[in-house]
Amino acid sequence: MKYSIQIFIFCCFLGLKTLIAQEQPNFIIIFTDDQGYEDLSCFGSNKLKTPNIDKMADEGVKLTSFYVASSVCSPSRAALLTGRMPKRVGIPGVLFPKKNEKGLPTEEITIAELLKEKNYATALVGKWHLGHDKKYLPLNQGFDSYFGIPYSNNMSIASGIDISPNIVLNDGYTLEKMHSDMQLVDASGNKEAKKSLKDKPPLMRGNEIVEYPTNQTTLTERYTNEAVSFIKNHKEKPFFLYVAHSFPHVPIFVGDKFKGSSGTTPFYDAVQEIDWSVGEVFKALKENGLYENTIVIFTSDNGPNSHGSAKPLKGRKFDTYEGGQRVPAIFWAPNKVKGGVVSDEIVSSLDIFPTIAKYAGISIPKDRVFDGYNISKFLEGKSKKSPRKEMYFYGSNSTKIDGVRLGDWKYLIEGYRKASWRKLTEEDTKIKLYNLKEDKSESKNLIDLNAKQAKKLLKKMQWFDAELEKNISKK
């Protein structure tokens, strides 16, 4: 009898532990690379079919005024993971695989580190691009595991990264040739020789290179298998899974099963393969009894490269016109998020950090300034309005503020990245004021007709820039 009671109590304890674990929601962020505003069928594209992502949109909240914090890779990712503006965390521009390159400061708190407070299992599958030196890599930024490439897929190998004793070498490579590539990357001059190293990123597991050059044709499939495996192996405790796809960034690689699948271009073939990947993730959630207790967020790191589309928006990657930072976004969460909603309220990737904190029951750290808002009430339909009323725009690789959106109005000093290949018109070089509710394509400059509105937004820009400078050295 005594042992029966003990067994009963023990079973109740295990049941309570399981119940508590189930009540803690899982979080999955799916982050694509260089996918534009129009590059999904549920956002208006007729160049491909994305049924799995479309289903997410039908069952979740589809956001049509969702902004990332930068129009280029590294700063956008830094903001997503920290809830802080890129300039505030010291990543205003793109990082490269060069010697002594900086990275996301280790004193910053990522979503993964935040969730460790509630004993979450954490994993990053895919592109990192926040520093390749060991101290900056995902395992030192709150992630239990990492499988992917450390930066963009058009980049080359960097020196200083540990090499697995079981490394797989492709394309006739030897260890000696790989080390030669590393030395060439670090060497000054010889630009032509360095060009031969482009599009040859290393594949990493943990802190080690496990494959070089990466077989990029199978990359999306391998990311997907890794993500599904993580879900299956962590169904007994809450988890955070960050799936950061390497595509459709150029050069574009597509698995054999998806080559030509869209009937249009390799760019859209690659997005269709990502849609398949999303479907596999949802399938794994269902098969492992996690479907009802997982929050899934899908979005892109910035506007499209030259192969994609941001229509009807103006601009693309690198720009502070809408097409640079306004991207497709979907929040999906049964029993939490009100489904079937399409909203044009202003929301940002900066808001993901505090919103995840709210759903996980974790208080936001008070020792630093955050730029995100908790949007849980808005997502749940308890409020029709997003708490965010403004969005700031910084040029690519720049600490200089270019514009601000406040409500329906946007004030913009410089919309296009200054580049030798881009011819700026007289209109481009003017200070601009747009009403985005009436003109999301930013085709009508209203600066001469609304001096009072322009002055209000300029003052808002100047205030934020001063606030940012004042707090830049603070945590």
PyMOL commands that set and color helices and strands:
alter all, ss='L'
color gray80, all
select helices_A, chain A and resi 2-23+41-43+51-59+73-82+111-118+134-136+138-140+175-186+191-195+216-233+256-258+266-287+291-293+322-325+349-360+376-379+451-471
alter helices_A, ss='H'
color red, helices_A
select strands_A, chain A and resi 26-32+61-63+66-67+121-126+145-148+162-169+203-205+208-212+239-244+294-300+329-332+341-343+347-348+390-394+401-406+409-412+432-435
alter strands_A, ss='S'
color yellow, strands_A
deselect
rebuild
show_as cartoon
